[in-house]
Amino acid sequence: MLGRTAAIAAFGLGLAWSTSALAQETVKIGVILPYSGPFADAANQLQAGIDLYIAKHGDEVAGKKIEIIKKDTGGPAADVAQRMAQELVVRDEVDIIAGFALTPEALGAAPVADEAQKLMVVMNAATSVVTEQSPYIVRTSVTIPQLNYAFGKWAVEEAGIKQAYTLVSDYGPGHDAEKAFSSGFTEAGGTILGSDRTPVANPDFSAYVQRVRDANPEAVYIFVPGGAQPAAIGKALVDRGLAPPDTKIFAQGELTHPEALESMGATANGIITTFHYTLERDDPLNKEYVDAYLAANNGRAPDLFSIGGYDGMHLIYEALKKTNGDASGDALVEAAKGMSWESPRGPMSIDPETRDVVQTVYIREVQDVDGTLQNVIIHEIPDVKDPLH
């Protein structure tokens, strides 16, 4: 690993961050997101969560004005994220960097946060290793293993499933999901009958689903990106007789996003998913959040990206309160360790050892509620940590 001096020279950071943030009247937060390109919707949802928090709580905290400086990676682009993190530190003199919808971009920016000793708040990127890249990284979103290891155990211990087949997209998040679900499932006594991986771009699911049909499992676990894929794989499953209640369909929550449910229609009924946020969760704080988000975003419902941004800003505000406005990285990270609060998603905290999120994992089933398909919570697993830390 590069020594601190060598890394500073390599990044061209110089000593630009040596000015004490405590002496400043403004706390600058650099937000790095793919505001354009294929992940623009995710970035804009995350930014909407940030904006809603500031609108609700004001743009001053601990006597300091909050200023947001946005950088668009057009991602996923690790090298661009690293360059933008450098610009934010050197040219814009930010105190905090945040955002990171995508794991490669979080990994790209991590060395800059480390060398500049800046708090880096990861508001979405869900690969376990992210927080290990620097002691200045804190995550307020979720990890894929956190959701799916618990889900795999639940499938055996609570749902009584003994055999399953896994079908995931062939890229990092899909691999993580497959490994975590399979680990939890087999450790609880289940058997994985087979596994397959589908292309990330424009897959034809028919051949893959036929192989699942041939294996005749009790359940199939699915991980696909959002967008058009949930409806496509849902149709392929139904066409080959793989649908609830005869075959259990398990998945991470993207499969049954509100937009996906609209596209899938009745074929989604009975699908069981795991997620850390459910907009229909019956809780006054969540209802207030959802209503405010809908009003601020032309009726668009919040999702995992927006809640990550919202809670990321909560962490920043509360950390600044604890430090009395000291925005130095060391002070803010110490303030964040062990922090706990009630979020619209439910109780959550920051593990003081790993700086990663600890939260409730929800098991949801798609049900018809007054003529509308919704993700109805059927089980809650509290205080779940990432199993890989």
C-alpha positions in Angstrom: 0.0 0.0 0.0 1.3 3.5 -0.7 2.6 5.4 2.2 0.8 8.6 3.1 3.4 10.9 1.6 3.6 8.9 -1.6 -0.1 8.6 -2.0 -0.5 12.4 -1.4 1.9 13.0 -4.3 0.2 10.4 -6.5 -3.2 12.0 -6.0 -1.8 15.6 -6.3 -3.6 16.5 -3.1 -0.7 18.5 -1.5 -1.7 19.9 1.8 -4.9 21.5 0.6 -7.0 19.9 3.4 -4.9 21.1 6.3 -7.0 24.2 7.0 -9.1 23.5 10.1 -12.7 22.9 9.2 -13.5 24.1 12.7 -12.6 27.7 11.7 -15.0 27.6 8.8 -18.6 28.9 9.0 -19.7 26.5 6.3 -19.5 22.7 6.2 -19.1 21.6 2.6 -20.4 18.1 1.6 -19.3 16.8 -1.8 -21.8 14.4 -3.2 -20.5 12.0 -5.9 -23.3 10.2 -7.9 -24.0 9.1 -11.5 -26.6 11.8 -12.1 -26.4 11.0 -15.8 -26.1 7.7 -17.6 -27.7 4.3 -16.9 -27.9 4.8 -13.2 -29.3 8.4 -13.2 -32.6 7.4 -11.7 -30.9 5.8 -8.7 -28.8 8.9 -8.2 -31.7 11.3 -8.5 -33.7 9.2 -6.0 -30.7 9.3 -3.6 -30.3 13.0 -4.1 -34.0 13.5 -3.4 -33.5 11.8 0.0 -30.7 14.2 0.8 -32.8 17.2 -0.3 -35.8 16.0 1.8 -33.7 15.7 4.9 -32.3 19.2 4.5 -35.8 20.7 3.7 -37.1 19.1 6.9 -34.2 19.9 9.2 -32.9 23.1 7.7 -29.5 23.9 6.2 -27.7 24.9 9.4 -26.4 22.5 12.1 -24.2 23.2 15.1 -23.9 26.8 14.0 -22.6 25.9 10.6 -24.2 26.3 7.1 -24.5 23.1 5.1 -23.4 23.4 1.5 -23.9 20.6 -1.0 -21.5 20.3 -4.0 -22.6 17.7 -6.6 -20.3 15.8 -8.9 -21.7 13.6 -11.8 -19.7 10.5 -12.6 -22.0 9.3 -15.4 -21.0 5.9 -14.0 -20.2 3.3 -13.1 -16.7 4.8 -13.3 -14.2 4.2 -10.4 -11.5 6.4 -12.0 -13.9 9.3 -12.5 -15.1 9.0 -8.9 -11.6 9.1 -7.7 -10.8 12.2 -9.8 -13.9 13.9 -8.5 -13.1 13.1 -4.9 -9.7 14.7 -5.5 -11.3 17.8 -7.0 -13.7 18.1 -4.1 -10.9 17.9 -1.5 -8.3 20.1 -3.3 -10.3 22.7 -5.2 -13.6 22.8 -3.4 -12.1 22.2 0.1 -15.0 20.0 1.2 -15.2 18.6 4.7 -17.2 15.5 3.9 -17.6 13.3 0.8 -20.8 11.3 0.4 -23.2 9.6 -2.0 -21.9 6.6 -3.9 -24.8 4.7 -5.5 -22.3 2.2 -7.0 -19.7 0.1 -5.4 -16.9 0.8 -8.0 -17.3 4.5 -7.4 -17.1 4.1 -3.6 -13.9 2.0 -4.0 -12.5 4.6 -6.3 -13.0 7.4 -3.9 -11.9 5.5 -0.7 -8.2 6.2 -1.0 -8.8 9.9 -1.3 -10.9 10.0 1.8 -8.3 7.9 3.6 -5.3 10.2 2.7 -7.3 13.4 3.1 -8.7 12.1 6.4 -12.3 13.1 5.4 -15.5 11.4 6.6 -16.9 9.5 3.7 -20.6 8.5 4.0 -21.6 5.7 1.7 -25.4 6.1 1.1 -25.9 3.1 -1.1 -23.0 0.9 -2.4 -23.8 -2.4 -0.9 -20.7 -4.6 -1.3 -19.3 -5.8 2.1 -15.7 -4.7 1.5 -16.5 -1.0 1.0 -16.1 0.0 4.7 -12.8 -1.9 4.9 -11.1 0.4 2.5 -10.6 3.3 4.9 -11.3 4.0 8.6 -13.0 7.2 7.5 -15.9 5.3 5.7 -19.3 5.0 7.4 -22.2 3.3 5.6 -25.9 4.2 6.1 -27.5 1.9 3.4 -27.3 -1.9 3.4 -25.1 -4.8 2.4 -26.2 -7.5 0.1 -25.0 -10.3 2.5 -26.8 -8.6 5.4 -30.1 -9.1 3.6 -29.6 -12.5 2.0 -27.8 -14.5 4.6 -30.6 -13.8 7.0 -33.1 -14.6 4.2 -31.5 -17.9 3.5 -31.8 -19.0 7.1 -35.4 -17.8 7.3 -36.3 -19.8 4.2 -35.4 -23.0 6.0 -36.2 -22.2 9.6 -39.5 -20.3 9.1 -40.8 -21.1 5.7 -39.9 -24.8 5.9 -38.1 -24.9 2.5 -35.6 -27.7 2.1 -34.5 -27.4 -1.5 -33.9 -24.4 -3.7 -32.3 -23.2 -6.9 -30.5 -19.9 -7.3 -30.7 -17.7 -10.5 -28.7 -14.4 -10.3 -27.3 -11.8 -12.6 -23.7 -12.4 -13.5 -22.0 -9.5 -11.9 -20.6 -8.6 -8.4 -23.9 -7.9 -6.6 -25.5 -11.0 -8.0 -22.5 -13.1 -7.0 -22.7 -11.7 -3.4 -26.4 -12.4 -3.2 -26.1 -15.9 -4.4 -23.3 -16.7 -2.0 -25.0 -15.1 1.0 -28.4 -16.7 0.4 -26.8 -20.1 -0.3 -24.7 -19.9 2.9 -27.6 -19.1 5.1 -29.8 -21.7 3.4 -27.3 -24.6 3.7 -26.2 -23.7 7.2 -29.8 -24.0 8.3 -30.1 -27.4 6.7 -31.3 -26.7 3.2 -29.9 -28.0 -0.1 -29.1 -26.0 -3.2 -30.2 -28.1 -6.2 -28.5 -26.0 -8.8 -27.3 -22.4 -9.6 -27.2 -20.4 -12.7 -26.1 -16.9 -13.7 -27.8 -14.7 -16.4 -26.2 -11.9 -18.5 -26.5 -8.5 -16.9 -27.5 -6.8 -20.2 -30.7 -7.8 -22.1 -30.9 -11.4 -21.0 -33.3 -13.9 -22.5 -34.5 -15.8 -19.4 -36.3 -18.7 -21.2 -33.4 -21.2 -21.3 -32.3 -20.4 -17.7 -35.8 -20.7 -16.3 -36.3 -24.0 -18.2 -33.2 -25.4 -16.4 -34.9 -24.4 -13.1 -38.1 -26.1 -14.2 -36.1 -29.3 -15.0 -34.6 -29.3 -11.5 -38.1 -29.0 -10.0 -37.1 -27.2 -6.8 -39.4 -26.2 -3.9 -38.2 -22.6 -4.3 -36.1 -20.5 -6.6 -34.0 -17.6 -5.4 -33.6 -14.7 -7.8 -31.4 -11.6 -8.0 -31.7 -9.3 -11.0 -31.2 -5.5 -11.4 -34.3 -3.2 -11.5 -35.7 -1.7 -14.7 -37.2 -4.1 -17.2 -35.7 -7.3 -15.9 -38.1 -8.1 -13.0 -41.2 -8.2 -15.3 -39.3 -10.2 -17.9 -38.2 -12.9 -15.5 -41.6 -12.9 -13.8 -43.2 -13.7 -17.1 -40.7 -16.4 -17.9 -41.3 -18.1 -14.6 -45.1 -18.0 -15.0 -44.8 -19.3 -18.6 -43.0 -22.4 -17.3 -45.3 -23.1 -14.4 -42.9 -21.7 -11.8 -45.0 -19.5 -9.6 -46.5 -19.3 -6.1 -48.0 -21.2 -4.5 -46.7 -24.3 -6.2 -43.1 -22.9 -6.4 -41.9 -20.4 -3.9 -40.2 -17.4 -5.5 -37.6 -15.7 -3.3 -35.7 -12.6 -4.2 -34.0 -9.4 -3.0 -36.4 -6.5 -2.9 -35.5 -5.0 -6.3 -37.7 -7.7 -7.9 -40.8 -6.2 -6.4 -40.1 -2.4 -6.5 -43.4 -0.5 -6.9 -42.5 0.2 -10.6 -41.7 -3.5 -11.1 -45.0 -4.5 -9.5 -46.9 -2.3 -12.0 -45.1 -4.1 -14.9 -45.5 -7.6 -13.5 -49.1 -7.4 -12.6 -50.7 -10.5 -11.2 -47.6 -12.6 -11.9 -46.0 -10.9 -8.9 -48.6 -12.2 -6.4 -47.0 -14.4 -3.7 -43.4 -13.5 -4.4 -41.4 -13.2 -1.2 -38.5 -10.8 -0.9 -36.0 -9.5 1.6 -35.2 -5.8 2.1 -34.2 -3.2 4.6 -36.9 -0.7 3.6 -40.6 -1.1 2.8 -42.5 2.1 2.0 -45.8 0.5 3.2 -44.3 -0.2 6.6 -47.0 0.8 9.2 -45.2 3.3 11.3 -45.9 7.0 12.0 -42.3 8.1 11.2 -42.4 6.2 7.9 -45.8 7.5 6.9 -44.6 11.1 7.5 -41.5 10.4 5.4 -43.4 8.8 2.6 -46.0 11.6 2.5 -43.3 14.2 2.4 -41.4 12.4 -0.3 -44.4 12.0 -2.5 -45.3 15.6 -2.1 -41.7 16.7 -3.0 -41.3 14.4 -5.9 -44.5 14.6 -8.0 -46.0 11.5 -6.5 -42.9 9.3 -7.0 -42.5 6.9 -4.1 -39.3 6.6 -2.1 -37.0 3.6 -2.4 -33.8 2.1 -1.1 -31.7 4.9 -2.7 -33.7 7.7 -1.2 -33.7 6.2 2.3 -30.0 5.8 2.1 -29.5 9.5 1.3 -32.0 10.6 3.9 -30.3 8.5 6.7 -26.9 9.5 5.4 -27.7 13.2 6.1 -29.1 12.3 9.5 -25.8 10.7 10.4 -23.9 13.8 9.2 -26.2 16.2 11.1 -26.1 14.2 14.3 -22.3 13.8 14.1 -21.8 17.5 13.7 -24.0 18.1 16.7 -21.9 15.8 18.8 -18.7 17.5 17.7 -20.1 21.0 18.1 -19.4 21.7 14.5 -16.0 20.2 14.3 -16.0 18.8 10.7 -12.6 17.1 10.9 -12.7 13.5 9.7 -11.4 12.0 13.0 -13.9 13.8 15.1 -16.9 12.9 12.8 -16.0 9.2 12.5 -15.7 8.9 16.3 -19.1 10.6 16.7 -20.6 8.2 14.2 -19.4 5.0 15.8 -22.1 3.4 17.8 -24.7 6.1 16.8 -28.3 4.8 16.8 -31.6 6.3 15.8 -35.1 5.7 14.6 -35.3 5.9 10.8 -38.4 5.7 8.6 -37.0 2.2 7.8 -37.0 1.3 11.5 -34.3 1.1 14.3 -30.8 1.4 12.9 -27.3 1.9 14.3 -23.6 2.1 13.2 -21.4 -0.7 14.4 -18.5 0.9 16.3 -16.1 -1.7 15.1 -16.9 -1.9 11.4 -18.6 1.5 10.9 -21.3 -0.4 9.0 -25.0 -0.3 9.3 -27.0 -2.6 11.7 -30.7 -2.8 11.1 -33.9 -4.8 10.8 -34.2 -7.1 7.8 -37.7 -7.4 6.5 -39.3 -10.4 4.8 -42.1 -9.3 2.6 -44.8 -11.1 0.5 -46.5 -9.5 -2.5 -50.2 -9.5 -1.6 -53.4 -7.9 -3.0 -54.4 -5.2 -0.6 -57.7 -3.6 -1.5 -57.1 -4.3 -5.2 -53.4 -3.1 -5.2 -50.4 -5.4 -5.1 -48.1 -4.4 -2.2 -45.1 -5.7 -0.4 -46.6 -6.8 3.0 -44.1 -7.4 5.8 -44.6 -11.0 7.1 -41.5 -11.3 9.3 -38.9 -9.0 10.9 -35.3 -10.0 11.9 -34.0 -7.2 14.2 -30.4 -6.0 14.7 -28.8 -7.7 11.7 -25.1 -7.1 11.0 -23.2 -7.9 7.9 -22.2 -11.5 8.3 -18.9 -11.0 6.6 -17.6 -8.5 9.2 
